[in-house]
Amino acid sequence: MAILKTSIPYAKALFELAKEKNMVTDIKSDTQSLAQAIDKSTEFADFISNPIVSSTDKTTTLAKLFGGKIKTETSNFLNILVSKGRISELKSVCEAFQEMANKESNTYQLKLTTATHISDDAKKQIAEKSLGDAKFEIETIVNPEILGGFILEYDNRMLDQSISTKINTFKKNILK
């Protein structure tokens, strides 16, 4: 999902609060959990985006769902998003916050796609070959359609070492 311009000021405010309270890592973890909840549950995503649902109902439901699971500062921030009518932008705000936190700590967010599950050591080796000594966090996706190899995405770059891409390239070269 692309980060919405209207989400950036909210993410920036949350980031400044997190820095001030020395809680960037904790709140980053909260934003990852919230974004995952939106990704995993279309019902949740629809609920927070539904203009018919009252702010009170949204605040109450968010407190029930995440109470005790996220930091108080994050919970209070969710209430602000509800009161300002921006809770539908929650995923975008979370992604913007994570981007700011990664930039601050000079950490790359990697997306590694493989045909099968691979060990953490293999993931680390792939990342280190591409990034050297830089810090990174890896999100892994298993997609059997790539047949083998991997696709590594980071910092608006893509390294496609998948077997399916190599086969398709080979086919195009033969058919010329």
N, C-alpha and C positions, 0 to 999 in steps of 0.2 A: 504494500500500500504506500502510495506517495504521501509524504507529510504535507498536511494542509497548512497554508500560510496563517490561517486564523488560530491554529494550534500552537504555533511557536511561542507567542507571548506567555501562554499558560505553562508550557513546558519550561520556559526560561524562568518563570517565577518559582516553579517547583524546584528547579535545579539550584537556583540561588538559595532557597530555603534549605535544601539538602546540604549545600556547601556550608552555609552558616551554622548548621547544627551538626556538621561532620557526619552526615548520614547518607552520602551519595550512594555507597554500596548497598545499603539497606533499601533505600527507596528505588534504586535501579532494580533490585530483585522484586520489589512490589510491582513495578511497572511491567516487568517481564511476566509476572503471574497474571496481571490484569489483561495484558495483550493476549496471552495464551487462552484465557477464559473466553475472550471475544472470538478468537479463532476456532476454539473447540465447540462453542455453543452458539448456533444461529439464534436460538431462543433468547439467549442473553443479549446478543448483539441487537436483535430486533427490539427487545424490551427497552434498552437504554436509548435507542433511536426513535422510539414511538412517541410522537408529540401528544398523543391522547393520554398517556400515562402521566399522572400528576407528579410534580416535583417531590411531594411528600412520599408518595408510593415508591419513587425511585430511590430516595434517600433511605427509607426504611428497608427496602430490599437489599440495597448495597451494604447496609450495616449488617443485615442478617447473613448475607453471603460471605462477606470479607471481614466481619468483626473478629478481632483477635488473630487474624491471619496476615494482616498488613499493619504497618506502623500507623500510629495515631495521626501523624502528619499527612500520610498518604490518604487516610480515611477522611480527614478534614478537607483535603484538597478535592477529593471526589465530591464532597458536599458543595464546595465552591463551584465546581463544574456543573453540577445539577442546578444550583441557584442562578447561574449565569446562562443557562440553556445551552451549554457546550458539552454535556455528557456524551452526546452522540459522537463527539470527536475524540473520545477517550483513547482509542487505539492510536490515532495519529499523535496525540499528546504523549503517550507512552513511548512511541517510537522516536519522537523528537527528543524526549528526555534521555533515552538510551544513547542516542547519537551524541548528545552533549556530554554525557558521562564518559563515553568511549573516547571522545576527542580530548577531554580533560586528562584522562589517564593514558592517552596514546595507545589505545587498544583497538584492534581491528575486529570487526564482526564478520565472521566467515560463514558461508553457507556451503556445505560439502554434500554433494549428491553422489551416492554410490549405488551399484546394482544390488548389493547385499549389505548386511550389517558388517562393519569392520571394527577391529579393536581400537581402543582409545590410543594405544601406542601408534597404530597405523595412521590414525587421524592426525596425531601430533606430528608425525614425520612428514606427511603431505603439507601441512600448514607451515612447518619450519622450512621446508625446501622453497616454498613460495615467499615467505615473509622474513626469513632469517631469524634474528633474535627479537623481533617485535612481539608485543603481547597480543594475544588473540583469544576470542571466544568462538567456539564452533557450534553451529546448529547443523545437525545431520539429517539428511533426507534419504530414504531408501526408495529408489525408482528402478525396478527390474528392466524397464524399457531401454535403459542405456547399455544393457548387456554386460558391461564390465568397465573397468577404469573408473574415472571420477570426473565431476564437474565442480570446480572451486570458484565461488563468487565472493568478491570482497572489494570494497572501495571503488565501486562502479566498474570493476573489471571482471572478466570471466576467463578462466582457464579450462577449456574443454578437452579432456583427455579420455573421453568415453569411446568405447568400441563402436557404438552405434553411429557416432559422428564420423569416425574413421572409415567405417564401411560406406556410409553415404558419400563421403568425399571420394573414396575409391571408385564407387559406381559412377559418379559424375565425370571423373577423369577418364574412365574407360569408354563411356558413351559419347565423348566429344568427337 
